[in-house]
Amino acid sequence: MIEIAVVDDDRMLLDGLRSWLSRQEQLRLLGTAATVAELLAGPAWRAEVVLLDLMLRDGSVPEANVRRVRAAGSKVLIISTVADRARVVAAVAAGAAGYVTKNHALDTLVEAVKTVAADGTAHSPELAFAWANDTSPTRPHLTPREREVLRDYASGLTLKATARRAGISVNTAKYYLDQVKEKYRRANRAAYTKTDLARRVHEDGLDF
């Protein structure tokens, strides 16, 4: 049983979710709130996964909302009707574990919640599009080969195994990784260790 909470100021949506979730055996709704402050002031802040609307009417900043919920110990799945690519990318970079639009079938939402609860990233076509079109100066432009080597190495492969999979020498694989690290350094997002690189892969959606 996955305990969830919802932060959204659309009362009609909340009523629909309450009714639908009451019939789900895998999910238990602890509560709903119109703002993150309201959520954290009540018992529902203990939820394992919080469904968080991207744009709330209180004027709060999406990435700040994500950080507050994450700091309270919950995982975050962004839900929205707003196709704001920059805000979606910023929310994921702040710690959200995925993004789905509200026009998806509710079964898709269940699968996304289960993925997030299992420490995965809930991918969607909309999230992939947001990542692919992110032109923020904090996102380095990596060549296809640099992305390939980065993904494999950050996934846990040794440098030798990464080189073997790419069909290149170990020295060449190291060159690509050094280039990646330098590009992230210039973007003020240093990535010195394999853990740093894995974090950047997740933040920039390169594991999709």
Secondary structure, DSSP 8 states (H G I E B T S, - for coil): -EEEEEE-S-HHHHHHHHHHHTT-SSEEEEEEESSHHHHHHSGGGG-SEEEEESS-TT---HHHHHHHHHHTT-EEEEEES---HHHHHHHHHTT--BEEETTS-HHHHHHHHHHHHTT--B--HHHHHHHHT---TTS----HHHHHHHHHHHTT--HHHHHHHHTS-HHHHHHHHHHHHHHHHHTT----SHHHHHHHHHHTTTT-
